[in-house]
Amino acid sequence: MDLRTRGRGRFGRTEVIDNTLNPDFVRKFILDYFFEERENLRFDLYDVDSKSPNLSKHDFLGQVFCTLGEIVGSQGSRLEKSIM
């Protein structure tokens, strides 16, 4: 999974979880949260089929959009959304 923010560009990438439809990612991202600002996030999901770090070499599965405020305001700061 690749995390992008509108103001910061690409922020980071999770580890690869092999052969599962319901990955439980371990990698955490630390972002500064400013209550008065809306921080839009985009998560891009890929089916990784090789060791290549180039995402264009992998199958794009979809995207998830949310705001940092949605995550911070959710129980346990964990948010689940469907892939678009």
N, C-alpha and C positions, 0 to 999 in steps of 0.2 A: 504494500500500500504506500502511496506517495502522497504526502501532505503539502498542500499549497495554500498560501494566504494571499489576499488581494494586495496588501501593502508590502509584503516581504518576499513574495515569489515562492519558490520551492523551499520548504522548511525542513523536510526530512523524509526518511523512508523507513518503514518497519522491516523487521526480519522476514524472511520467506518461510511460510508454513506449508509443508508439503502435503499433498493429497487429502485435503479436507474441504468440505463445503461450509464449515463453520469455524473459521480460524479464531483462536484466542491469542491475540498479539500480546507480547510481553513488553516491547519497547514503549516507553512513555515519552511524550513531548512536553517540555516545559515552555509555556508561553506567558508573557506578561499580560495580565488582564486589567483593562481600564474600564471601569463601570460605565462611564459616560460615552464610550466609543463602541461602535458596532464593528466587530472583527469577523468578516466572512471567511469561512474555511471551505476548502474543496479537497475531498479524499478521492484519489484515482486508484482503482483496483485493477490488478493485472494477474493473469495466470502465467506464472513464470515457468518456462519450459527449458531454460538453459542457464548457464552461469553468467551470461552476458549482463552487464549493468545497464545496457542500453534498453530503455523501456519499449522502443519501437520494435524490438526483436521478440516481444511477448504479446500475448493476446489480451487486449483491453476488455475488461468485464463490465465496467461502468463507473459511475461517480456517485458520491454522496456529498450533499451540500448542507451546511449548518453554520451557526454562529458560535463563537467561543462562549458567549453568554448562555446558549442552550446547554452546552456541556457543563459549564460551571454551575448552572442552576438545576441540573438534574441530580437525582439521588446518587450519592457516591461519586459524583462527577463522571458518571458513565452514561453514555448515550447510545442507543441502538436505533438505526434507521435502515430502511430498505434501499438497495442499490437502484439507481435510475439508469 
